[in-house]
C-alpha cells in the first residue's frame, strides 16, 4: 500500500497506475491511510516538538491522502465515502499547516458537493472548521472568511441564525475591535466544543477526536497572532506593569487580554519570557513589577 502509484504521476503507464480508480481499492487504501494518520497522531501529540522525522511523517501522510483524493476525483465519486475522505483530509491539512492541500480539498467540497447533498453533522462541523481556519490564516484581513461565509449562506448550507455562524460573527467582531478580553471568553473550550455536536470525527481506532484537535490547533494559532497584536498595544500604552504571583484583578485582566491559557502559562511566567527577549525588565527589587521597554521607532 505504501508504494501505491499516484494517478497523476503514473498516467496509467506504471503497473497498477490506475489502481486507485477502483472503488474497492480506494476503500482498502483508505483503511491503510487511516492507520497511518492514527500512528502519526499517537507518536507525535500536539505537545511534541517539531523535528525532521516529524516533518517527514507529515509529508508522507499528506502524499497518501492526496493519492486517494486523485483516485476519487478521477472516478467522479460523490458519496459518503468520498466526503469522509475529503473532510478528514481538510482536518489533517489544517493540523499539518498545508495551505495547498487545504485549498484542493475545499475545491471539491465547495460549492457543488455540499449543495447537492443533505445536511449532515460532519458538514456542519466542516463549515465551522473551514470558516474559523480562514479567520485565522488571513488575519488581520477577514476578506477570505467573509467570502467563504457568504458562499455557505448563499448555497443554503447554513443560515445566519445557526449557532456556528452566530459564534463566528461574535468572534470576528471581537477581533476587528481588538476586544481580546471577549476573544478569550469566546474561545474557551466549553464555548466552542458544543458547536461540534455530539458525534466528533475520530481517527482510526477512535484514539483522537480530530474535530476538537483541529479546532484547538486553529484557536491556538489565532491566539498567538492576536497576542502579538495585544502586546504591541500594551507596550505603547503602559510604562510599567505589576504582576504578582497571587491572582489579582490586574493579573486576571492581563491573562485574558493576552489570551494566555492559565493551565499552561501564567502571566508571571510570560513576563519572564518577555524579559529574556528584552521587551521588559524587572523594576529593582520590587516583586512582580516590570518596566516596559518601548519598541524601537521605525
HELIX and SHEET records of a PDB file:
HELIX    1   1 UNK A    7  UNK A   10  1                                   4    
HELIX    2   2 UNK A   19  UNK A   21  5                                   3    
HELIX    3   3 UNK A   23  UNK A   43  1                                  21    
HELIX    4   4 UNK A   52  UNK A   74  1                                  23    
HELIX    5   5 UNK A   80  UNK A   95  1                                  16    
HELIX    6   6 UNK A   99  UNK A  108  1                                  10    
HELIX    7   7 UNK A  109  UNK A  113  3                                   5    
HELIX    8   8 UNK A  114  UNK A  115  1                                   2    
HELIX    9   9 UNK A  121  UNK A  137  1                                  17    
HELIX   10  10 UNK A  143  UNK A  155  1                                  13    
HELIX   11  11 UNK A  163  UNK A  176  1                                  14    
HELIX   12  12 UNK A  180  UNK A  186  1                                   7    
HELIX   13  13 UNK A  189  UNK A  192  1                                   4    
HELIX   14  14 UNK A  193  UNK A  196  5                                   4    
HELIX   15  15 UNK A  204  UNK A  206  5                                   3    
HELIX   16  16 UNK A  210  UNK A  237  1                                  28    
HELIX   17  17 UNK A  249  UNK A  257  1                                   9    
HELIX   18  18 UNK A  267  UNK A  276  1                                  10    
SHEET    1   A 3 UNK A 240  UNK A 242  0                                        
SHEET    2   A 3 UNK A 289  UNK A 292 -1                                        
SHEET    3   A 3 UNK A 280  UNK A 282 -1                                        
END                                                                             
